[in-house]
């Protein structure tokens, strides 16, 4: 049996040597994996894995001394991989290496050993990994998540979490817009930590980790950490709320802590609020969820909105949808003041269009047609299924000039057109999604056209 504990010495014939620790490297990039193995194999017994899926069971079962993983895989990203391992009680220190420029806060939020840029010298890389692999293994529990319960307290907590999510999501999108990818990655990691099942968070993370601009940012990259003084002030306010039986103030403090991205204290306080309200049920009734005296039902609003849109676009579709929403509101006995007017209007709109009197929808259709001819470049559909769908690329050339059309994802590329002397006019090219190596493009990609010295780009999402 081979002992793999660091620091145990084996003696024989006057020599001593250290037993090597074990290291797992998870990387799809075989060149990078081979290079990293060469850097650390003098100090570690190295095992290579090409995907997180094949490594997860081995990591949890054999508990290596350190796990080193890439950030980007074809099936999952490093943030979700790390968060998933922590939720399964990972004991080994995990290090994520990436082409991005993450702040230390990303590793702190995930509860892992480290997450940093991989463009280090071999010596610095080895020193960094060795310093992080010294964590003492310990039994860990899965990270706590907020409790959602029944009644007034459950509604209040759900509303609070929705407010936190929307505010942090908007902040993340604003950071992406400003090209502040370091801060955006912090926020996306926070959202993944607190809202693990929300698919919107997955989209934010993919947008950041697959961005080429994030690898070489040209703008200032920032980080945020709430001051210890602010956190202590809110925790003191929360303790005072517990002592005074003020459940609403407890929730307010929990929200402030979560907005400061203090996950541990924010979630702890939410969980205490639930327990506290269950032990003191009369306090839960003091939480007031503001509602209008007679709110319009969702079906009523959707009915009116659909009929309104039918005046301008797709009259048969939106008028028909409006009628369906109106019938549903009537059947479910919901508020239907707007539907009472909108449904008869929808019937009139359908009749008028049937007799070739399209109201405003005809004018809008003509305007859309003219606007389309004025556009230099367009790609449809925006959601594209390679192999089965056909991507239609439309473009206009005003004067004879070179035209190059390409499609590229993070790992694949295709040259669709390369004409050095393209004629003038409006043109249309179909593309089935085949790349230069003959395979179908797999991930979200961008279609780029260069007409002379001008370039235009459209982002296309893959999927059914």
N, C-alpha and C positions, 0 to 999 in steps of 0.2 A: 504494500500500500504506500502511495506517495503522499507525504505530508506537504500541504500547501499553505502553511502558516508562516507569514513573514517573520524573520528574526530567529528561527530555529536553525541551529548550526549542526552540521554533520561532520564528525571528525574521523579521519582515517589517514594513517601514515604521516602524521604531522601536518596535514593541510586542513583548512576549514573552508567552507563555502556556504553561502546563503541559499536556502531553498526559494526558488522563484515563485512569485505570486502569479495568479491566473488573470488574464485579461481577455475580454471578448470585444472584438471589433465588428461593428455592423455597418456595412457600406455597400451600396450598389456600384459605386465608382471603384472598379477593380484596381486601377492604377493608384488611387489614393489609399485604398486598403493595403496594397502591397507596400507602399511607401511608409505608411504608419506602422505596419508590422515590423519593417526593417528598423524603424526608429526605436521601438520599445522592446523588441524581442530579446535584447541583451539582459533585460530586467524582469521580463514576464514570459510565462508560457501562454502563447497567443492562439486564440481560436477565431477564425473568420466566419462571418455570416453575411449573406447577400441581402437579406430582408429581415425586418423586425419580426414578421410572423414566425419564421423558423427559429428565431432566437429567444422568444418570450419564455417558452417552457423551460429551456435550458438555463436561462438566467434565474428564474424563480426556484428551480430545482437544485442547481449546483452552486448558486450564490458566488459568482466569481469575485475576485478582489476589486476589479474595476470593469465597468462597461463603457466603451467609447462608441458613440453612434454619430452618423451623419444627421443633418437636419432634413434633407429632402430625399424622399423615396417615391417610387411610382404609385405605391398603394396608400401611403400615410405620411404625415409630416412628423418631424421630431418632437414638436410640442405635444401632439396627441399621443405619440408613442410613449413619451416620458410620463405624461399625466396618467395614461392607462396603466403603466407599470406601478406608479405610486398608489393607484387605487387598488392594485392587487398586492399591496404590502411589500414592495421592493425593499430588499435589505442591502444590496450591493450599491456602492457609489456609482452614479451614472454621469457621464460627461458627454455633452453634445458639442460637436465641432461643426462649424457652418461657414459658408462664404459671406454670410451677413455679419453685421456688427452689433450683436446683442449686448445689452447692459447686464451687470451682475444681478439686477433685480429679476430678470427672467428665470435664472436658476433658483433664486430665493422664492419666487412665487410657486415654482414647480416642486420645490423641496428636493432638488437634486444637487450633486456635488459641484457642477459647473456647466456653463454654456458660453463659449467664446469663439472668436474667429479662428479659422484653422490655418491662416497664412502666417505661421510662426516658424522660426528656425527649428531644425531638428532638436537641438539642445534645449531650447525653451519649451518645445512641445513635450519632451520627455520629462523635464523638471515639473511642468504644470501637471501632467498626468500623475506623476509619482506623488506630488504633494496632495492631490485630491483622492488618491486611492488609499490614503491612510485612515479613512473614516472607520471608526469602530462599528462593526456590524451589530445591529440590535433588532429585537423584535419591534415591529412597527404596526400601527393600526391604520386602516384606510382613512384618508382625510375626511373630516366631517363636512357635511353639506347641510344647508338650511332644512328645517322640518316644515313641511306644509301639512297643516291639520284642517279640521273641519271648523265651520262656524265663523264668527266675526274675526277671530284672531287669524285664521287661515286666509281669509279674504284680504286682511290688512297686510300680511306678510307677502302674499302673492303680488299685491299691488306695489308694495315697497320694492320687491325684487325686479318687477317689470320697469319701474322708474329708474332703478340703478342700471339695469341692462341698457335701456334706451339711451341714457345719458352717456355711459361709457362707450357704447357703440358709436354714437355720433362723434364723440371725441376721437375715437380710433379712425373713423373715416376722414375726419378733418386732418389728422396727422398724416394719413396716406396721401391726401390731396396736397399737403405741404411737403411731401417727400421726406417726412421725419419718420423713417421706418423703425428706428430704434425704439422710440416712444410708442409707435403703433404696435410693435411686437409685445411690449410690456402690457399694454391694455388688452390685446387679444389673448395673451397668456392668462391674465387675470380673469377674463370672461370664461375661458376654458376651465379654469380652476373652480369657479363658482357656479357656472352653468354648463356642466359637462355634456348634456344631451341636446343643447340648442344648436341646430344645424347652421344657423346664421353665423355662429362663431367659427365653424369650420371654414366657411367661405372667406371670412376675414383673414384667418391664418393662412389659407392657401394663397390669397392675394398678396400677402407680404412675403412669404418664404419662397415663392416662385418668381418674385419680381427681380429682373436683372438690374434695375435701378437701385434696389436695396443692397446689392453686392458692392456697388461703387457709388455711394450717395454723394451728391454734389452740394447738398445743403447741410446745415447744422443739424446734428443728431442729438436729441435731448433725452433726459431721464427724469422721473419724478419719484420722490420719496417724501411722504408726509413727515413733518418734524415730530420728534418724540414728545415734545411739549403739547402739540395739538392732539395727538393720540391719547396721552395721559389725561388731558382735559375732558375728552369725550368719555373715556372709561370711568373717570370720577363722576361725571354727570349720570352715567348709566347706573353706577352703584347707588347714587342718591335716589334715582328713580325707583330702583328695587326697594330701597328702604322705605320710600314714601308710598309705594303701591301704585306708581304712575306708569302704567303699561304703555301708554302712548309715547311718553318720553323715552322709554326703553327702546321702542322701535325707531324713534327719530335718531337716537344715538347710534343704533345699529346701522341705519342708512348712511349717516355721516362717516362712520368708520369704513364701510364698504366703498364709499365714494373716494375715500383717502387710500383705497386699495389695501387696507389692513384686513386681510382675509380672516386670519385667526380670530381676532377679537370681534369682528363683525358677525361672523357665523356663530361664534360662542354666544353672543348676546341674543341673536335671533332664537337659538335653541333654548336659552334660558327664558326668553319671553313666552315660548310655548308651554314650557313646564310650569312657569309661574302662573300663567293664565288657567292651566288645567287645575292647579291647586287652589286658585282663587277665581272661580268661573264668573263671579259677579263683576270682576274687573274687565273681563273681555267685552262685556256689554257697553263699557264706557268708551270704546273705540268707535268713533263715528266715521263711517264711510259715506262721503257726501254724494248724494244723488239728487237729480232734479225731480220735482214732484210728479211730472208726467213725461218721462223721457221718450223720445222717438225710438222705435225698435230698429234694429239693424236691417231687418227685411224691408221695412218701410223706406229707409234711406236708400238701400240698394235698388229698390223698385223705382224710386223717383230719379236716382242718378242714371240708371240704365236708359230710361225713357228720354231723359234730357240728352244723353249722348246720341240717341237714335236720330235726333234732328240733324246731326252733323256727319256721322260716319256709320256705316253698316246698319242701315235702318231696320232691316228685317231681324238681324241678330239681336241688337240691343233692345228693340221694342219687344221681341219675343221673350228675352231674358227678363225684362221689366214686368211683363205679364205673369211670368212664372213666380217671380218674387212676390208680386201682389197676391197671387193665389195662395202661396205658402204663408204669407202673413195672415190672410183670412182664415186658413185652415188651422193655424197654430194659435189663433185668437190673440195676435199681437196688435200693437198700436198701428193703425193703417190710415192715418189722416191723409198723408201724401199719396199713398197708393190709390185711394178713392178717386183722386183726380188723374193720376198718372196712367192707370190701366186703360180708361177710356181713350186717353190721348194716344196711347200705344196702338190701340186698334185703329184709330183714325190714320196714324202715320203709316201703318202697314197697308191700309186701303189706298191711300194716296200714292204710295210708291208702286203698288200693284198696277195702278192706272197711269204710270209714267209721270207722276207729279211729285218729284223727290224732295221738295222743300229745299232746305239748306244742304242736305247731304250731297246733292248733285253738284252744287257749287264747290263744296269742299273737295269732292273727288276730282273735279277739273283742276282745282288749285294744286292738289297733291300731284297730279300728273305733270303739270307744268314745273312744279318745284323739283320733281324727280329728274326731269330732263336737264335742269340747270345744275344739278349736282355733278361734281366731277367724279366721285367715286362712291360706290355703295356695295354692300355685301349682304346677301340674304340666303338662308335664314340665320338669325343670331344664335340659335341653338341648333347644332349640326350633329348628325349621327354619321360618322365616316363610314363609307362603304355602301350604305343604304340610301342616304340622302345625297342630293346634288347641291353644292354650294354655287350660287350664281353671283359672279363678280361683274358689276357694271361700271364702266368708266367712260370718260369723255376726253378726247384729245383735241385741243384747239389748233395746234400746229404740228407739223411733222417733227418728231423728237423721239429719243429712245424711251422705251417703256419697259420696266421690269416689275413683275408681280411675284411676290414670295409669300410663303406661309411658314411660320416658325413657332414651335412651343419651346419649353425649357430644354427638351432633349432631341427634338426632331425638327427637320426643315424640308421644304420643298420649293423648287423654282417652278412656278406655274407658267410664266411667260417671260421671255427675254428678246425683245425686238428693238434693234438699234435704230431703225428708221420706221417708226410706226405712223401709219396714215392718220389723217384727221377724221373725226366723227365720233359717234357714240357706239360702244362695243360691249359685248356680253360674252363672258367665258364661263363654262361650267367646270367644276372640279369635284371629284368624288372623294378626295381626302388622302390620295396616295402620295407618300413622301419620296424623297430622292433615293432612299434605299429599298423602295418597293413595298414597304409596309404602310399600314393606315395610321394616320396621326391619332394619338391616344388622348392627349390632355388638351386643356383649353389653349388656344393659340391666337396669334395675331396675323392678320392678312395685311401686307404692306405693298403699296404701289408707289413707284417712283416714276413720275412723268417729267422728263427733263431734269431740272434741279429742284422740283417740288415733290414732297413725300406726304402720303396720307396713310393712316393706319386704322383698322377696325378690329376690335376684339371679338372673337367667336368662342362660344361655350360648347363643349362636346357633351352629348347625352341624348337620351330618347326624347 
